[in-house]
Amino acid sequence: MTQRPIVMTQPTYFGAAATVFYSQGANSVGQVLRATVYNNDTVARQITLFRVPAAGSPGANNTIMAGQGGRLLPKQSAVIDVLAGATLDPDDSVQGLADMGNMVVFTMSGYTNT
């Protein structure tokens, strides 16, 4: 098995509907090292993050951040601790949405094992 460090997600804006930030390859396993968000707006924004299993869809059963835990103040950045060290099985994905699109940026890095 080969382990490669990768940028899983370049800086990508949240959409107002669920956006796929990263989808693990069908024949590999990934491990998240770091995920961050940044609110580029002048008002607070609410985000929701999902860790979606293969063939699944975002919803209450796979929400990893929502509510007050997903609230970002204006110009605030944050590390998403709940994703640090997370293992992504083949075809798993990380998805998210915000209360307004194109205001909050998401990035993620880690390893992939093939």
N, C-alpha and C positions, 0 to 999 in steps of 0.2 A: 504494500500500500504506500502511495506517495502522498505526502502532505505538502500543500502549496499555500503560502500566504496570498490572499487576494483582497481587493477592494470589492466587497459584495455589492455595494450600492454607492455610486457617485452621488454628490449632492442632488437630491430629487425633491421637488415640492409635493406635499400632501395634496390630494384632490378632495373635493367636497363629497365624493363617493369613494369607495374603497379602491386604493391604488396598490398594485403589486410592486413592492420595492425590490424583492429578491425571490427567486425561485431556485431551489437546489436542483442540481442535475439529477437525471434519472439513475445514473450509475455511480453516484458518489454521496458522501456524507459530509456535511459542513459543520463547522463550529464557529460561533460568533465570538469575537474578542471584544468588540466595542461598537456601540450604536449611539448616535447622538441626534439631537433635534435642535433647531434654532428657529425662534419666532421672529421673522423679519418685519412684523407689523408694528404699528404704534398702539395697538390695543391687545389685550389678552386673547389668546386663542386656545381652543379645546381640541385635543387630539385623541384618537383611539387607535391602538395598535393591536394587531392580530398575529398569532402564530398558527398558520393554517396547515393542517395535515394534507398529505397527498389526496387529491380528488375531493377535497373539502371546500368549503366557502366560509368567508368571514362571518362571525356571529358570536353570540353570547358565550358559547361553549369554548371558544378559543381566543377570547379577549385577554390580552396580557397587560393592557394599560388603558384606563378610561376614567371618567369622573374627575374628581379633584386631582388625582394622580396624573392626569393627562392635561392639566391646565398649565399653560406657559404664559408668563407675563410678557409685556412688550420688550422686544430685543433680548429676551432671555434665551440662553442655551442650556441644555441639560444632557447628561449621560443617561442612557436607558439601562439602568443596572439589571433589570429583570431579563434582558437579553444576553448579558455578558456570560459567556460560558455555555450558552444554549447550544444543543446539538440539533441540527436540521437533517432529518432523514431524507432519502431520495424523494424528490417531488414536493417536499414541504415548501411553504413560502412564508414570507413576512409581508404583511399588508397593513395599510393604515388609511385613515381618513381624518379630516379636520372640519371644524365648523365653517370654514371658508377656505376654498382652494387657493393655491399659489401664494401662501403666506408663511407656511412652516416648512423648513427644509429637513430632510432625513438623510443620514449617512450611516453606513455599516461596513465593518471590515472583519476579517477572520481567516479561517483556513478551510480548504476543501481537501478531502481525502479521496483519492481514486485508486 
